[in-house]
């Protein structure tokens, strides 16, 4: 029992250290992680390199692949781009094993002590984040030391050693063992850590370590498969591709390349089983990628056969997915895109309501009401996502953006409400056979055009941070205020001279009031950007 507690405690420290190190690295990387999407071109090689780089930061191929499933599910990435990332993730995860085999566990307490000191006493944000990564790095090695110490008594227990040796004689049992361990701990890095702890205590020969390693590579695909449950068809296909890639790579090495791999690692690091396992891990994943990358298109076709069906176009949520919260900086970029999407949906609602009014079209009235329901759904889902994002490890600057987005989606939702009001007024006019004078129609077209321009520009400012355009929006909002008062006065004059019937006159006044309120919300959307400009000038 004492041994079990020791192994579990060591594994817990290992996983915690890896998480702390990953968090620190992600914070230090900051905006560089946000640019990942722009790097994902049609080049499979670039996607592989990005996948390897991101996994080196998040310290888990499972986490990267789950994020990839999230990207695909959110429509931020095509399946053809995802395959390169998945291959690269397998390469990136080998870095953890290589680092562990340096056997610097005796220096781990010193690393933690110095790093904690730096973290406590520095005021530099970047230095603090790097120190946090080193704290996790040190804790990781302390966890490895705990596991090694707990497993040491097994060196005198021959049945356990015989069991491990048998995995070399029966490779499929070794693969099954590696697969089961990885499914249980849901981390290939943790499984590899356990394997390396056994090797460091001299409990497992390389002949048995290789099949277990292959099983670990198979087991890591289960996390993505579980994550894809409930996702769209393309995301399920990404998870299926991950399984196919690792499965075929394992088959190739078990039946064709196992002996050549064994010979190569014996030449590179003779007699050092932990280092041999780490090298085998790297060679396995790099070679699998080189061999299978040219056939990525074929594997995608097979994945489509495994997960058949046609993807349905989504009208609601497009870009946010909880899996992306694993990397908050990227999640923030996706929620900004989703907010812009919501803004464009509300713009469609506004456009339809105006056309329904001018063209006296019942279908566009119903379309406006339908779109408004989508706007409300988007507002609810984005709000939930922002709450979850605000509870992750994000920088103070990113937290300001998140806080601003709460206000922005509220303003956009109100734009949708006013568009629905316009549609309902158009409906009332049709049902009661009411009409405006030509002058009133021209005035409505004029003010609604300015409002549309102001609102459209406010959405552009949301992602461009164009301060000049933001000031233009506020100027147009002031212009609409003046115009609304002038149109109100001129329409009252028409009523007084009996050029317009009172029923139509009341509706006209309600309409220009709703349009003025939409301009107000457009101005509200750009206010956080103008506040940001003021803060920059005051620094």
C-alpha positions as CSV (number, residue, x, y, z in Angstrom):
1,X,0.0,0.0,0.0
2,X,2.9,2.3,0.8
3,X,4.3,1.7,-2.7
4,X,0.9,2.5,-4.3
5,X,0.7,5.8,-2.4
6,X,4.2,6.6,-3.3
7,X,3.5,6.0,-7.0
8,X,0.2,7.9,-7.0
9,X,1.8,10.8,-5.1
10,X,4.7,10.9,-7.5
11,X,2.4,10.7,-10.5
12,X,0.3,13.5,-9.0
13,X,3.3,15.7,-8.6
14,X,4.5,14.9,-12.1
15,X,1.1,15.8,-13.6
16,X,0.8,19.0,-11.4
17,X,4.4,20.1,-12.3
18,X,3.7,19.5,-16.0
19,X,0.5,21.6,-15.7
20,X,2.2,24.4,-13.9
21,X,5.1,24.4,-16.5
22,X,2.6,24.3,-19.3
23,X,0.6,27.3,-17.8
24,X,3.8,29.3,-17.3
25,X,5.0,28.6,-20.9
26,X,1.6,29.5,-22.3
27,X,1.5,32.8,-20.4
28,X,5.1,33.6,-21.5
29,X,4.2,32.8,-25.1
30,X,1.1,35.0,-24.9
31,X,0.3,36.6,-28.3
32,X,2.6,34.2,-30.1
33,X,0.1,31.5,-29.5
34,X,-2.7,33.7,-30.9
35,X,-0.9,33.8,-34.2
36,X,-1.1,30.0,-34.6
37,X,-4.2,30.3,-36.8
38,X,-2.5,32.5,-39.3
39,X,0.4,30.0,-39.6
40,X,-2.0,27.2,-40.5
41,X,-1.8,27.4,-44.3
42,X,-2.4,24.6,-46.8
43,X,1.2,23.5,-46.2
44,X,1.2,20.2,-44.3
45,X,4.8,20.7,-43.3
46,X,4.1,24.0,-41.7
47,X,1.1,22.5,-39.9
48,X,3.4,19.7,-38.6
49,X,5.9,22.2,-37.3
50,X,3.1,24.3,-35.6
51,X,1.7,21.1,-34.0
52,X,5.1,20.2,-32.6
53,X,5.7,23.7,-31.3
54,X,2.3,24.0,-29.6
55,X,2.7,20.6,-28.0
56,X,6.1,21.5,-26.7
57,X,4.4,24.4,-24.9
58,X,1.3,22.7,-23.6
59,X,3.3,19.6,-22.8
60,X,0.6,17.1,-23.9
61,X,-0.2,15.7,-27.4
62,X,-3.6,14.7,-26.0
63,X,-4.3,18.3,-25.0
64,X,-3.1,19.6,-28.4
65,X,-5.3,17.0,-30.3
66,X,-8.3,17.9,-28.1
67,X,-7.7,21.5,-29.1
68,X,-7.5,20.5,-32.7
69,X,-10.9,18.7,-32.4
70,X,-12.2,22.0,-30.9
71,X,-10.8,24.1,-33.7
72,X,-12.3,21.8,-36.3
73,X,-15.6,21.7,-34.5
74,X,-15.7,25.5,-34.3
75,X,-15.0,25.8,-38.0
76,X,-11.6,27.6,-37.4
77,X,-9.7,24.9,-39.1
78,X,-10.2,22.5,-42.0
79,X,-9.6,18.8,-41.7
80,X,-6.7,19.0,-44.1
81,X,-5.0,21.5,-41.8
82,X,-5.8,19.5,-38.7
83,X,-3.9,16.4,-40.0
84,X,-0.6,18.2,-40.0
85,X,-1.2,19.5,-36.5
86,X,-2.0,16.0,-35.2
87,X,1.1,14.6,-36.7
88,X,3.2,17.4,-35.2
89,X,1.6,16.9,-31.8
90,X,3.0,13.4,-31.7
91,X,6.5,14.8,-32.3
92,X,6.2,17.6,-29.8
93,X,5.2,15.3,-27.0
94,X,8.5,13.4,-27.2
95,X,10.3,16.5,-25.8
96,X,9.0,15.7,-22.3
97,X,10.5,12.2,-22.4
98,X,13.9,13.6,-23.6
99,X,14.0,16.2,-20.8
100,X,13.2,13.6,-18.1
101,X,16.1,11.4,-19.1
102,X,18.6,14.1,-18.2
103,X,18.3,12.8,-14.6
104,X,18.5,16.2,-12.9
105,X,16.1,15.2,-10.1
106,X,18.7,16.0,-7.5
107,X,18.8,19.6,-8.6
108,X,15.0,19.8,-8.8
109,X,14.5,21.3,-5.2
110,X,17.1,24.0,-6.0
111,X,15.3,24.8,-9.2
112,X,12.0,25.1,-7.4
113,X,13.5,27.1,-4.6
114,X,15.2,29.7,-6.8
115,X,12.2,29.9,-9.2
116,X,9.8,30.5,-6.3
117,X,12.1,33.2,-5.0
118,X,12.1,34.9,-8.4
119,X,8.3,34.5,-8.7
120,X,7.7,36.1,-5.3
121,X,10.0,39.1,-5.6
122,X,10.0,40.1,-9.2
123,X,7.4,42.6,-10.5
124,X,8.2,41.9,-14.2
125,X,5.3,40.0,-15.6
126,X,7.3,38.1,-18.3
127,X,10.0,37.0,-15.7
128,X,7.3,35.9,-13.3
129,X,5.7,33.7,-16.1
130,X,9.1,32.1,-16.9
131,X,9.7,31.5,-13.2
132,X,6.4,29.8,-13.0
133,X,7.4,27.5,-15.9
134,X,10.6,26.6,-14.0
135,X,8.6,25.9,-10.8
136,X,6.6,23.3,-12.7
137,X,9.7,21.9,-14.3
138,X,11.3,21.3,-10.9
139,X,8.1,19.8,-9.4
140,X,7.9,17.5,-12.4
141,X,11.3,16.0,-11.6
142,X,10.4,15.8,-7.9
143,X,7.4,13.7,-9.0
144,X,9.7,11.4,-11.0
145,X,11.9,11.0,-8.0
146,X,8.9,10.0,-5.8
147,X,7.8,7.4,-8.4
148,X,11.3,6.0,-8.7
149,X,11.7,5.7,-5.0
150,X,8.3,4.1,-4.6
151,X,9.1,1.5,-7.3
152,X,12.6,0.6,-6.1
153,X,11.5,-2.3,-3.8
154,X,10.1,-4.1,-6.9
155,X,13.7,-4.7,-8.0
156,X,13.8,-7.5,-5.4
157,X,10.3,-8.9,-6.5
158,X,11.1,-11.4,-9.3
159,X,7.5,-12.1,-10.4
160,X,7.0,-8.4,-11.3
161,X,10.3,-8.3,-13.2
162,X,9.3,-11.5,-15.0
163,X,5.9,-9.9,-16.0
164,X,7.7,-6.9,-17.5
165,X,10.2,-9.1,-19.4
166,X,7.2,-11.1,-20.8
167,X,6.1,-8.0,-22.6
168,X,9.2,-8.2,-24.8
169,X,8.4,-11.9,-25.6
170,X,4.8,-11.1,-26.3
171,X,4.7,-7.5,-27.8
172,X,0.9,-7.4,-28.1
173,X,0.6,-7.7,-24.3
174,X,3.1,-4.8,-23.9
175,X,1.0,-2.7,-26.4
176,X,-2.1,-3.6,-24.4
177,X,-0.5,-2.6,-21.1
178,X,0.7,0.8,-22.5
179,X,-2.7,1.4,-24.1
180,X,-4.5,0.6,-20.8
181,X,-2.2,2.9,-18.7
182,X,-2.6,5.8,-21.0
183,X,-6.4,5.4,-21.2
184,X,-6.4,5.4,-17.4
185,X,-4.3,8.5,-16.8
186,X,-5.4,10.3,-19.9
187,X,-1.9,11.6,-20.7
188,X,0.7,10.0,-22.9
189,X,3.4,12.2,-21.1
190,X,2.4,10.7,-17.7
191,X,2.4,7.2,-19.1
192,X,5.8,7.7,-20.6
193,X,6.9,9.1,-17.2
194,X,5.8,5.9,-15.5
195,X,7.6,3.9,-18.1
196,X,10.8,5.9,-17.7
197,X,10.6,5.6,-13.9
198,X,10.5,1.8,-14.2
199,X,13.5,2.0,-16.6
200,X,15.5,4.3,-14.3
201,X,15.1,1.7,-11.5
202,X,16.3,-1.1,-13.8
203,X,13.0,-2.9,-13.8
204,X,12.3,-3.1,-17.5
205,X,14.5,-4.0,-20.5
206,X,14.3,-2.1,-23.7
207,X,12.8,-5.1,-25.5
208,X,9.7,-4.8,-23.2
209,X,9.8,-1.0,-23.1
210,X,9.3,-0.6,-26.9
211,X,5.9,-2.4,-27.1
212,X,4.6,-0.5,-24.0
213,X,5.7,2.7,-25.7
214,X,3.8,1.8,-28.9
215,X,0.7,1.1,-26.7
216,X,1.1,4.5,-25.1
217,X,1.0,6.1,-28.6
218,X,-2.2,4.2,-29.3
219,X,-3.8,5.0,-26.0
220,X,-3.3,8.8,-26.4
221,X,-5.8,8.8,-29.3
222,X,-8.7,7.8,-27.0
223,X,-8.7,11.2,-25.3
224,X,-9.4,12.9,-28.7
225,X,-12.0,10.3,-29.5
226,X,-13.8,10.9,-26.2
227,X,-13.5,14.6,-26.8
228,X,-15.2,14.4,-30.2
229,X,-18.4,12.9,-28.8
230,X,-21.0,15.4,-29.4
231,X,-18.9,17.4,-31.8
232,X,-19.7,17.8,-35.5
233,X,-18.8,15.2,-38.2
234,X,-15.5,17.0,-39.2
235,X,-14.3,17.0,-35.6
236,X,-15.1,13.3,-35.3
237,X,-13.1,12.7,-38.5
238,X,-10.1,14.5,-37.0
239,X,-10.2,12.2,-34.0
240,X,-10.6,9.2,-36.4
241,X,-7.5,10.4,-38.3
242,X,-5.5,10.6,-35.1
243,X,-6.3,7.0,-34.3
244,X,-5.6,5.8,-37.8
245,X,-2.2,7.6,-37.9
246,X,-1.0,6.2,-34.6
247,X,-2.5,2.7,-35.3
248,X,-0.7,2.4,-38.7
249,X,2.5,3.8,-37.3
250,X,2.4,1.1,-34.5
251,X,1.7,-1.6,-37.1
252,X,4.7,-0.5,-39.2
253,X,7.1,-0.5,-36.2
254,X,5.8,-3.8,-34.7
255,X,6.1,-5.8,-37.9
256,X,8.7,-4.0,-40.0
257,X,10.8,-1.5,-38.1
258,X,11.0,-2.8,-34.5
259,X,14.4,-4.6,-35.0
260,X,16.0,-1.7,-37.0
261,X,14.7,0.7,-34.2
262,X,16.2,-1.5,-31.5
263,X,19.6,-1.5,-33.3
264,X,19.6,2.2,-33.8
265,X,18.8,3.2,-30.2
266,X,21.5,0.7,-29.0
267,X,24.1,2.4,-31.2
268,X,23.0,5.9,-30.1
269,X,22.7,5.2,-26.4
270,X,24.1,1.8,-25.5
271,X,23.2,0.4,-22.0
272,X,21.1,3.5,-21.1
273,X,17.5,2.1,-21.1
274,X,15.7,5.4,-20.1
275,X,17.6,7.3,-22.9
276,X,16.9,4.5,-25.3
277,X,13.1,4.7,-24.6
278,X,13.2,8.5,-25.0
279,X,15.1,8.2,-28.3
280,X,12.7,5.4,-29.5
281,X,9.8,7.7,-28.7
282,X,11.2,10.5,-30.9
283,X,12.3,8.2,-33.7
284,X,8.9,6.4,-33.8
285,X,6.9,9.7,-34.1
286,X,9.3,11.4,-36.5
287,X,9.5,8.4,-38.8
288,X,5.8,7.8,-38.7
289,X,5.2,11.4,-39.7
290,X,7.8,11.2,-42.6
291,X,6.3,7.9,-43.9
292,X,2.6,8.8,-43.6
293,X,2.6,12.5,-44.4
294,X,2.5,11.9,-48.2
295,X,-0.5,9.6,-47.6
296,X,-2.4,12.1,-45.4
297,X,-5.0,12.7,-48.1
298,X,-5.7,8.9,-48.2
299,X,-6.0,8.7,-44.5
300,X,-8.5,11.6,-44.5
301,X,-10.6,9.7,-47.1
302,X,-10.5,6.6,-44.8
303,X,-11.5,8.7,-41.9
304,X,-14.5,10.0,-43.9
305,X,-15.5,6.4,-44.6
306,X,-15.3,5.6,-40.9
307,X,-17.4,8.7,-40.0
308,X,-19.8,9.1,-43.0
309,X,-22.3,11.9,-43.5
310,X,-22.5,15.5,-44.6
311,X,-21.7,18.4,-42.4
312,X,-24.6,20.7,-41.8
313,X,-24.0,24.5,-42.0
314,X,-24.4,26.0,-38.5
315,X,-26.4,29.3,-38.1
316,X,-25.6,29.7,-34.4
317,X,-22.2,29.2,-32.7
318,X,-19.4,28.9,-35.2
319,X,-16.0,29.7,-33.6
320,X,-16.1,28.9,-29.9
321,X,-15.6,25.5,-28.4
322,X,-14.8,24.5,-24.8
323,X,-11.8,22.4,-25.9
324,X,-10.0,25.5,-27.1
325,X,-10.1,26.8,-23.5
326,X,-7.0,24.6,-23.0
327,X,-5.1,27.6,-24.5
328,X,-6.8,30.7,-23.2
329,X,-5.0,33.1,-25.6
330,X,-6.4,31.2,-28.6
331,X,-9.8,30.9,-26.9
332,X,-9.9,34.7,-26.6
333,X,-9.2,35.1,-30.4
334,X,-12.0,32.6,-31.1
335,X,-14.5,34.4,-28.9
336,X,-13.7,37.7,-30.5
337,X,-14.5,36.1,-33.9
338,X,-17.7,34.7,-32.5
339,X,-18.7,38.1,-31.2
340,X,-18.1,39.5,-34.7
341,X,-20.2,36.7,-36.1
342,X,-23.0,37.6,-33.7
343,X,-22.6,41.3,-34.8
344,X,-23.0,40.3,-38.4
345,X,-26.1,38.2,-37.7
346,X,-27.6,41.1,-35.9
347,X,-26.7,43.3,-38.9
348,X,-28.6,40.8,-41.1
349,X,-31.6,41.2,-38.8
350,X,-31.5,45.0,-39.0
351,X,-31.1,44.9,-42.8
352,X,-34.1,42.5,-43.2
353,X,-36.3,44.7,-40.9
354,X,-35.6,47.8,-43.0
355,X,-36.3,45.9,-46.2
356,X,-39.5,44.5,-44.7
357,X,-40.6,48.1,-43.9
358,X,-39.7,49.7,-47.2
359,X,-40.7,46.8,-49.4
360,X,-43.8,45.8,-47.3
361,X,-42.6,42.2,-47.3
362,X,-44.2,39.7,-44.8
363,X,-41.4,37.1,-45.5
364,X,-38.7,39.5,-44.4
365,X,-40.6,40.3,-41.2
366,X,-40.7,36.6,-40.3
367,X,-37.0,36.3,-41.3
368,X,-36.1,39.1,-39.0
369,X,-37.9,37.4,-36.1
370,X,-36.1,34.1,-36.9
371,X,-32.7,35.8,-37.0
372,X,-33.4,37.6,-33.7
373,X,-33.8,34.2,-32.0
374,X,-30.3,33.2,-33.3
375,X,-28.9,36.5,-31.9
376,X,-30.3,35.7,-28.5
377,X,-28.9,32.2,-28.6
378,X,-25.5,33.5,-29.5
379,X,-25.6,36.1,-26.7
380,X,-26.3,33.3,-24.1
381,X,-23.6,30.9,-25.4
382,X,-20.9,33.6,-25.7
383,X,-21.7,34.9,-22.2
384,X,-21.3,31.4,-20.8
385,X,-18.0,31.0,-22.7
386,X,-16.7,34.4,-21.5
387,X,-17.4,33.3,-17.9
388,X,-15.4,30.1,-18.4
389,X,-12.6,32.0,-20.1
390,X,-12.4,34.6,-17.3
391,X,-11.8,31.7,-14.9
392,X,-8.7,30.5,-16.8
393,X,-5.2,31.8,-16.4
394,X,-5.3,34.9,-18.7
395,X,-3.3,38.1,-18.5
396,X,-4.6,41.4,-17.1
397,X,-4.7,42.8,-20.6
398,X,-6.7,39.9,-21.9
399,X,-9.1,40.1,-18.9
400,X,-9.9,43.7,-19.9
401,X,-10.8,42.5,-23.4
402,X,-13.0,39.8,-21.9
403,X,-14.8,42.3,-19.7
404,X,-15.3,44.6,-22.7
405,X,-16.8,41.7,-24.7
406,X,-19.5,41.2,-22.0
407,X,-20.7,44.7,-22.8
408,X,-20.3,44.3,-26.5
409,X,-22.5,41.3,-26.8
410,X,-25.1,43.0,-24.7
411,X,-25.1,46.0,-27.2
412,X,-25.3,43.6,-30.2
413,X,-28.2,41.8,-28.6
414,X,-30.0,45.1,-28.1
415,X,-29.4,45.9,-31.8
416,X,-31.2,42.7,-32.6
417,X,-34.0,43.7,-30.3
418,X,-34.4,47.1,-32.1
419,X,-34.4,45.3,-35.5
420,X,-37.2,43.1,-34.3
421,X,-39.1,46.2,-33.1
422,X,-38.7,47.7,-36.6
423,X,-40.1,44.5,-38.1
424,X,-43.0,44.5,-35.7
425,X,-43.8,48.1,-36.7
426,X,-43.7,47.1,-40.4
427,X,-46.0,44.2,-39.6
428,X,-48.5,46.5,-37.9
429,X,-48.5,48.8,-40.9
430,X,-49.2,45.9,-43.3
431,X,-52.0,44.5,-41.1
432,X,-53.6,47.9,-40.8
433,X,-52.9,49.0,-44.4
434,X,-50.9,52.1,-43.4
435,X,-48.3,53.9,-45.4
436,X,-45.8,56.7,-45.2
437,X,-45.5,59.7,-47.4
438,X,-42.7,59.8,-50.0
439,X,-40.9,62.4,-47.9
440,X,-41.1,60.2,-44.8
441,X,-39.8,57.2,-46.8
442,X,-36.8,59.2,-48.1
443,X,-36.0,60.4,-44.5
444,X,-36.1,56.9,-43.2
445,X,-33.8,55.7,-46.0
446,X,-31.4,58.5,-45.1
447,X,-31.2,58.0,-41.4
448,X,-31.2,54.2,-41.6
449,X,-28.3,54.3,-44.1
450,X,-26.2,56.4,-41.6
451,X,-27.1,54.0,-38.8
452,X,-26.1,51.0,-40.9
453,X,-22.8,52.5,-41.8
454,X,-22.1,53.4,-38.1
455,X,-23.0,49.9,-36.9
456,X,-21.0,48.2,-39.7
457,X,-17.9,50.3,-38.9
458,X,-18.3,49.5,-35.2
459,X,-17.9,45.8,-36.0
460,X,-14.8,46.5,-38.1
461,X,-13.3,48.4,-35.1
462,X,-14.0,45.4,-32.9
463,X,-11.2,43.4,-34.6
464,X,-9.1,46.1,-36.2
465,X,-8.7,48.5,-33.3
466,X,-8.8,51.4,-35.8
467,X,-9.0,54.4,-33.6
468,X,-9.8,56.8,-36.4
469,X,-12.7,54.6,-37.5
470,X,-13.9,54.4,-33.9
471,X,-14.0,58.2,-33.7
472,X,-15.9,58.3,-37.0
473,X,-18.6,55.9,-35.4
474,X,-19.1,58.3,-32.4
475,X,-19.3,61.2,-34.8
476,X,-22.0,59.4,-36.8
477,X,-23.9,58.6,-33.6
478,X,-23.9,62.3,-32.8
479,X,-25.1,63.1,-36.4
480,X,-27.9,60.6,-36.0
481,X,-29.0,62.2,-32.7
482,X,-29.2,65.6,-34.4
483,X,-31.0,64.0,-37.5
484,X,-33.5,62.2,-35.3
485,X,-34.5,65.4,-33.6
486,X,-34.8,67.2,-37.0
487,X,-36.9,64.3,-38.5
488,X,-39.1,64.2,-35.4
489,X,-39.8,68.0,-35.8
490,X,-40.4,67.8,-39.6
491,X,-42.8,64.8,-39.2
492,X,-44.8,66.6,-36.5
493,X,-45.1,69.4,-39.0
494,X,-46.5,67.0,-41.5
495,X,-49.0,65.7,-39.0
496,X,-50.1,69.3,-38.2
497,X,-50.6,70.0,-41.9
498,X,-52.5,66.7,-42.4
499,X,-49.9,65.4,-44.9
500,X,-49.7,62.3,-42.8
501,X,-52.3,60.3,-40.9
502,X,-51.8,60.1,-37.1
503,X,-51.5,56.3,-37.0
504,X,-48.6,56.4,-39.5
505,X,-47.1,59.3,-37.7
506,X,-46.8,57.5,-34.4
507,X,-45.1,54.6,-36.1
508,X,-42.6,56.9,-37.8
509,X,-41.6,58.4,-34.5
510,X,-41.2,54.9,-33.0
511,X,-39.0,53.9,-36.0
512,X,-36.6,56.8,-35.8
513,X,-36.3,56.3,-32.1
514,X,-35.3,52.6,-32.6
515,X,-32.8,53.6,-35.3
516,X,-31.3,56.3,-33.0
517,X,-30.9,53.6,-30.3
518,X,-29.1,51.3,-32.7
519,X,-26.6,54.1,-33.4
520,X,-26.1,54.5,-29.6
521,X,-25.2,50.8,-29.3
522,X,-22.8,51.1,-32.3
523,X,-21.1,53.9,-30.3
524,X,-21.0,51.8,-27.2
525,X,-19.3,49.0,-29.1
526,X,-16.3,51.2,-30.0
527,X,-16.0,52.9,-26.6
528,X,-13.7,50.2,-25.1
529,X,-11.4,50.7,-28.1
530,X,-11.3,54.5,-27.5
531,X,-10.7,53.9,-23.8
532,X,-7.8,51.6,-24.8
533,X,-6.3,54.5,-26.9
534,X,-6.6,56.9,-24.0
535,X,-4.7,54.4,-21.7
536,X,-1.9,54.1,-24.3
537,X,-1.5,57.8,-24.5
538,X,-1.4,58.2,-20.7
539,X,1.3,55.6,-20.3
